[in-house]
Amino acid sequence: MKIVIGSESFYPNVSGVAVTTMNLACHLAAKGHQVTVIVPSPGRQSYREQLAEGLTVQRIGSFPNPFRKGFRVTFFPRALAGQILDQCSPDVIHLQDPTSIGCALLSEAGKRRIPVVISHHFTLDYVLAYLRFLKPFHGPLRRWVTRRMARFYNSCQCVITPSQTARSQLEPAGLNTRIKVVSNGVDLNRFFAYEPPSGIRAALHLPNRPIVLYVGRIDPEKSLDTLIGAVPIVLARHKVHFVLCGGGNLLEALRKRLRKDKLADSVTLLGPLEYNNELLPRMYQLAACFVIPSGMETQSIVTLEAMASGLPVVAARAAALPELIVDGDNGLLFRFGDEQDLAAKISLLLENEEMRRRMGRRSLENVVQHELQKSMARIEAVYNEVVEEAAG
């Protein structure tokens, strides 16, 4: 099968969409499909590169994203999108977002009667988090984005969401196209591989204390103020060290806050890690528990990775996180935005090693249903379904 994937976020970006798109493209190429991924280039020039046999990446000239540091945006490249589709003659197009490249591909696909599938990776609160300066207009903006998104999605043959929560948020928007729930998936072998922690502690100059780990972007929608507010409360009761892996718009502001609050010696900011960096799975193995304070997750790839690493997770009782973390089973849920409750749940895990082990085992048992190859097979099945319908 010939497949075109369109996304505004792709390797070397570090984001949930970038990771999901890379995993999908590599899997499809390995299965013998001809895959072309259309993404922004790191500059204004467009070019093509061959990442692997059967996997071509077409990078389109772009501009810096004014809202997301390190990310790029294209400007509705419809003519180029049409040329690429004529060259590859795809059987199906899979969009990862309804923005510039997605709009161009959807428009050109309609002219050529190519079926289009789109994955839904975001919440409206996520979009509005980057538009704080327009807060008085968030109500009208939400309604406008909802209408536009519904029109876009209804022009596709299928919408894929990573969780039931994401699906339930979409249904009231007026969608009349089919919706399939398919987990983003996680590579169980990569994140379960255990290595002794002493080497990584020494290399990163981390103290010999229990590690509370966060992995993800340091951006407004991740609610890291709640986690940082919980740090001194936990430190008052436990000798523990916090490690935050990720980059983003708020990274430097967070460094300044930690220095101001005299927490820099107790919190290590590792900065961004590329997804294929072998330090990433080793960091999970080093941790006593994983924390995710965000209230906007449509699923959460990093939470899946933590579960695959055998970790108990402390997560916000918000969005799709309770689908992954069952309170008292494989982790603990805290009231979203409540730093006191978050600190109490972290402390409870730190005080009870048997609880951590039991919940870690349950994480491993629960995450099996999200195994990456299973998710990829379900997406291939969606492709076959829409292609057969288009041919009929």
C-alpha positions as MATLAB code, in Angstrom:
seq = 'MKIVIGSESFYPNVSGVAVTTMNLACHLAAKGHQVTVIVPSPGRQSYREQLAEGLTVQRIGSFPNPFRKGFRVTFFPRALAGQILDQCSPDVIHLQDPTSIGCALLSEAGKRRIPVVISHHFTLDYVLAYLRFLKPFHGPLRRWVTRRMARFYNSCQCVITPSQTARSQLEPAGLNTRIKVVSNGVDLNRFFAYEPPSGIRAALHLPNRPIVLYVGRIDPEKSLDTLIGAVPIVLARHKVHFVLCGGGNLLEALRKRLRKDKLADSVTLLGPLEYNNELLPRMYQLAACFVIPSGMETQSIVTLEAMASGLPVVAARAAALPELIVDGDNGLLFRFGDEQDLAAKISLLLENEEMRRRMGRRSLENVVQHELQKSMARIEAVYNEVVEEAAG';
ca = [
       0.000    0.000    0.000;
       1.144    3.569   -0.677;
       0.560    5.851    2.303;
       1.076    9.583    2.831;
       1.289   10.888    6.396;
       0.972   14.626    7.058;
       2.060   16.247   10.322;
       3.241   19.607   11.627;
       5.380   17.837   14.260;
       7.976   15.191   13.440;
      11.486   14.062   14.323;
      13.673   15.738   15.564;
      10.833   17.536   17.427;
      10.012   15.989   20.786;
       6.248   15.814   21.290;
       3.553   13.192   21.521;
       2.546   13.786   17.901;
       6.160   13.596   16.697;
       6.745   10.306   18.525;
       3.465    8.796   17.336;
       4.089    9.830   13.728;
       7.634    8.469   13.726;
       6.541    5.156   15.244;
       3.746    4.839   12.701;
       5.923    5.672    9.687;
       8.706    3.277   10.712;
       6.261    0.453   11.416;
       4.482    0.843    8.082;
       7.752    0.953    6.128;
       9.006   -2.145    7.965;
       5.810   -3.966    6.938;
       6.609   -3.268    3.276;
       4.362   -0.255    2.652;
       5.626    2.747    0.673;
       5.413    5.676    3.092;
       5.854    9.389    2.427;
       5.757   11.716    5.439;
       5.109   15.418    4.743;
       6.337   17.718    7.520;
       7.839   21.207    8.012;
      11.518   21.638    7.184;
      13.931   23.253    9.685;
      14.220   26.268    7.356;
      12.562   27.972    4.406;
      13.831   25.482    1.855;
      11.903   22.360    0.906;
      13.767   19.093    0.424;
      13.355   15.332    0.481;
      15.239   12.716    2.500;
      15.189    8.935    2.641;
      15.060    7.785    6.282;
      14.824    4.067    5.544;
      13.807    1.652    2.831;
      10.238    2.529    1.938;
      10.234    5.667    4.120;
      10.607    9.082    2.469;
      10.289   12.378    4.328;
       9.310   15.478    2.357;
      10.172   18.542    4.396;
       8.369   21.714    3.330;
       9.780   25.226    3.760;
       8.539   26.683    7.020;
       8.698   29.509    9.571;
       9.285   29.514   13.340;
       6.144   28.761   15.321;
       5.415   31.950   17.312;
       3.752   29.979   20.112;
       5.989   26.894   20.486;
       9.725   27.267   20.858;
      11.694   24.961   18.548;
       8.713   24.090   16.339;
       7.991   25.223   12.772;
       4.857   25.932   10.740;
       4.150   25.871    7.017;
       1.894   28.236    5.117;
      -0.835   26.176    3.376;
       1.410   24.500    0.764;
      -1.437   23.280   -1.467;
       0.436   23.393   -4.782;
       3.373   21.421   -3.380;
       1.033   18.992   -1.623;
      -0.705   18.345   -4.930;
       2.597   17.713   -6.682;
       3.663   15.230   -4.011;
       0.359   13.349   -4.221;
       0.672   13.131   -8.002;
       4.181   11.728   -7.623;
       3.357    9.090   -4.998;
      -0.263    8.259   -5.972;
      -1.166    7.150   -2.417;
      -3.949    4.740   -1.591;
      -4.671    6.573    1.662;
      -3.627    9.746    3.505;
      -3.243    9.849    7.289;
      -3.232   13.329    8.848;
      -1.940   13.976   12.357;
      -3.517   17.423   12.786;
      -5.968   19.761   11.020;
      -3.487   22.614   10.490;
      -1.537   23.872    7.488;
      -0.185   20.661    5.919;
      -3.355   18.816    6.880;
      -5.572   21.429    5.191;
      -3.478   21.306    2.011;
      -3.542   17.503    1.840;
      -7.266   17.270    2.585;
      -8.051   19.761   -0.173;
      -5.852   17.999   -2.725;
      -7.068   14.546   -1.656;
     -10.653   15.568   -2.399;
      -9.717   16.484   -5.969;
      -8.118   13.063   -6.452;
     -10.701   10.985   -4.516;
      -8.081    9.692   -2.070;
      -9.526    8.547    1.299;
      -8.289   10.504    4.327;
      -7.901    9.363    7.932;
      -7.054   11.820   10.713;
      -5.734   11.214   14.232;
      -7.068   13.491   16.964;
      -4.238   14.293   19.378;
      -5.288   17.493   21.184;
      -7.897   19.108   23.394;
      -9.298   22.597   22.867;
      -7.854   23.585   26.246;
      -4.431   22.688   24.841;
      -4.910   25.120   21.940;
      -6.161   27.891   24.211;
      -3.234   27.402   26.628;
      -0.972   28.944   23.953;
      -3.363   31.882   23.508;
      -3.439   33.188   27.058;
      -3.124   36.760   25.801;
      -6.563   36.281   24.198;
      -8.198   34.971   27.370;
     -11.194   37.386   27.201;
     -12.013   35.844   23.805;
     -11.555   32.184   24.763;
     -15.311   31.520   24.672;
     -15.836   32.638   21.050;
     -12.493   31.086   20.063;
     -13.520   27.725   21.520;
     -16.785   27.778   19.567;
     -15.017   28.810   16.340;
     -12.318   26.132   16.676;
     -14.941   23.494   17.483;
     -16.981   24.325   14.372;
     -13.904   24.406   12.153;
     -12.584   21.132   13.578;
     -15.951   19.403   13.075;
     -16.140   20.520    9.433;
     -12.581   19.315    8.848;
     -13.084   15.938   10.528;
     -16.384   15.357    8.737;
     -14.498   15.687    5.446;
     -12.351   12.684    6.425;
     -13.399    9.051    6.161;
     -12.357    8.180    9.716;
     -11.139    9.881   12.904;
      -8.764    7.980   15.204;
      -8.611    8.947   18.877;
      -6.150    7.447   21.396;
      -8.675    7.102   24.227;
     -12.370    6.855   25.039;
     -12.090   10.204   26.812;
     -10.901   11.892   23.626;
     -13.755   10.276   21.730;
     -16.349   11.458   24.241;
     -15.009   15.011   23.935;
     -15.359   14.894   20.151;
     -18.855   13.445   19.857;
     -20.746   16.564   21.061;
     -18.901   18.677   18.461;
     -21.208   17.470   15.698;
     -19.134   14.762   14.030;
     -20.960   12.476   11.639;
     -17.923   10.545   10.412;
     -16.844    7.327   12.131;
     -14.539    7.470   15.160;
     -12.154    4.638   16.079;
     -10.306    4.411   19.399;
      -6.722    3.188   18.934;
      -4.059    3.597   21.630;
      -0.885    5.452   20.667;
       0.943    2.353   21.866;
       4.313    1.861   23.517;
       7.378   -0.272   22.773;
       7.282   -2.680   25.722;
      10.689   -4.176   24.982;
      12.483   -0.837   24.932;
      11.099    0.531   28.181;
      11.105   -2.677   30.195;
      14.829   -3.393   29.578;
      16.447   -2.997   33.000;
      19.939   -1.617   33.629;
      21.682   -1.034   36.988;
      21.054    2.591   38.024;
      24.492    3.407   39.464;
      26.054    4.377   36.142;
      23.324    6.803   35.118;
      23.303    8.403   38.596;
      27.018    9.082   38.347;
      26.836   10.370   34.782;
      24.084   12.864   35.655;
      25.471   13.730   39.112;
      22.261   12.642   40.803;
      22.251   11.967   44.550;
      21.685    8.487   45.924;
      18.089    9.228   46.859;
      14.700    8.085   45.543;
      13.912    9.790   42.238;
      10.520   11.307   41.423;
      10.420   11.620   37.646;
       8.553   13.810   35.167;
       9.044   13.447   31.409;
       7.353   15.801   28.955;
       7.326   19.305   27.599;
       7.945   22.257   29.917;
       5.007   24.182   28.518;
       1.922   25.961   29.906;
      -0.575   23.152   29.326;
       1.477   20.657   31.377;
       0.559   22.320   34.724;
       4.077   22.060   36.125;
       3.339   24.843   38.632;
       1.416   22.211   40.584;
       4.386   19.839   40.620;
       6.882   22.534   41.600;
       4.505   23.692   44.336;
       4.458   20.143   45.698;
       8.256   19.797   45.769;
       8.986   21.649   49.060;
       6.060   19.896   50.756;
       7.507   16.491   49.855;
      11.051   17.571   50.746;
       9.905   18.531   54.233;
       9.059   14.864   54.842;
      11.434   12.861   52.622;
      14.995   12.882   51.372;
      14.144   12.655   47.700;
      15.280   14.138   44.382;
      13.094   15.325   41.518;
      14.128   14.962   37.869;
      12.321   16.708   35.014;
      13.166   15.670   31.432;
      11.943   17.930   28.653;
      12.235   21.245   26.888;
       9.734   23.940   26.078;
       8.698   27.552   26.320;
       8.869   27.661   30.120;
      12.185   25.871   30.678;
      14.248   28.964   31.455;
      11.507   30.477   33.584;
      11.403   27.222   35.542;
      15.184   27.333   36.110;
      14.836   30.842   37.536;
      11.967   29.821   39.789;
      13.911   26.878   41.197;
      16.852   29.147   42.007;
      14.570   31.755   43.553;
      12.781   29.152   45.694;
      16.108   27.522   46.666;
      15.054   24.222   45.094;
      17.797   23.938   42.462;
      19.751   21.402   44.548;
      16.691   19.167   44.852;
      15.402   19.361   41.279;
      17.413   18.420   38.185;
      16.261   19.803   34.828;
      17.713   17.574   32.118;
      16.355   19.615   29.221;
      15.004   18.019   26.038;
      15.867   14.433   25.161;
      15.438   13.045   21.659;
      12.997   10.153   21.670;
      15.624    7.679   20.428;
      18.147    8.748   23.096;
      18.982    5.670   25.163;
      19.079    7.848   28.260;
      15.281    8.037   28.151;
      14.395    4.429   29.084;
      17.222    4.415   31.643;
      15.723    7.457   33.373;
      12.444    5.603   33.868;
      14.309    2.641   35.325;
      16.038    4.959   37.791;
      12.804    6.388   39.213;
      10.832    5.359   42.277;
       7.658    6.804   40.781;
       6.433    8.886   37.862;
       4.366   12.063   38.115;
       2.160   13.691   35.483;
       0.227   16.799   36.610;
      -1.311   17.746   33.241;
      -5.063   18.128   32.872;
      -5.198   18.061   29.067;
      -3.938   14.621   28.017;
      -5.849   12.789   25.273;
      -3.847    9.740   26.365;
      -0.183   10.389   27.391;
       2.656    8.502   25.750;
       5.028    9.236   28.648;
       2.573    7.648   31.076;
       2.502    4.533   28.888;
       6.309    4.539   28.921;
       6.360    4.810   32.714;
       3.913    1.925   32.988;
       5.996   -0.172   30.573;
       8.983    0.545   32.829;
       7.146   -0.939   35.809;
       6.544    2.339   37.644;
       3.688    3.431   39.877;
       2.264    6.706   38.568;
       0.859    9.727   40.370;
      -1.473   11.408   37.880;
      -4.024   14.191   37.795;
      -7.610   13.029   37.980;
      -8.304   14.778   34.680;
      -8.807   14.225   30.949;
      -7.769   10.714   29.797;
      -5.269    9.925   32.562;
      -7.758    7.920   34.683;
      -8.107    5.520   31.729;
      -4.449    4.570   32.233;
      -4.046    5.063   35.992;
      -6.571    3.312   38.191;
      -6.455    4.885   41.639;
      -5.008    2.433   44.147;
      -4.228   -0.157   41.467;
      -1.239    0.947   39.369;
      -0.897    4.409   40.844;
      -2.624    7.244   42.646;
      -4.813   10.045   41.317;
      -4.733   13.550   42.803;
      -7.096   16.504   42.454;
      -6.013   18.434   39.392;
      -4.181   21.635   40.341;
      -3.959   20.720   44.054;
      -0.284   20.741   45.038;
      -1.070   19.626   48.605;
      -2.916   16.544   47.356;
      -0.159   15.812   44.832;
       2.481   16.048   47.563;
       0.444   13.751   49.807;
       0.144   11.094   47.066;
       3.874   11.240   46.239;
       4.690   10.939   49.947;
       2.368    7.969   50.343;
       4.282    6.091   47.638;
       7.681    7.063   49.026;
       6.694    5.781   52.464;
       5.554    2.357   51.258;
       7.973    0.300   49.189;
       5.605   -2.666   49.005;
       2.881   -0.410   47.577;
       5.307    0.880   44.940;
       6.243   -2.662   43.924;
       2.646   -3.846   43.792;
       1.519   -0.870   41.723;
       4.546   -1.201   39.445;
       3.597   -4.822   38.732;
       0.049   -3.736   37.937;
       1.393   -1.087   35.548;
       3.225   -3.826   33.647;
       0.096   -5.979   33.523;
      -2.172   -3.123   32.417;
       0.121   -1.722   29.734;
       0.167   -4.942   27.693;
      -3.064   -3.938   25.940;
      -1.229   -0.837   24.626;
       1.610   -2.766   22.979;
       2.825   -0.775   19.967;
       2.500   -3.517   17.350;
      -1.140   -4.091   18.298;
      -1.919   -0.399   17.835;
      -0.155   -0.275   14.485;
      -2.087   -3.327   13.266;
      -5.376   -1.633   14.183;
      -4.395    1.453   12.190;
      -3.528   -0.723    9.184;
      -6.980   -2.263    9.495;
      -8.517    1.230    9.341;
      -6.539    1.937    6.165;
      -7.773   -1.259    4.530;
     -11.347   -0.423    5.482;
     -11.397    3.094    3.999;
      -9.454    2.034    0.884;
     -11.913   -0.804    0.202;
     -14.837    1.576    0.635;
     -13.271    4.112   -1.747;
     -12.704    1.399   -4.347;
     -16.289    0.154   -4.032;
];
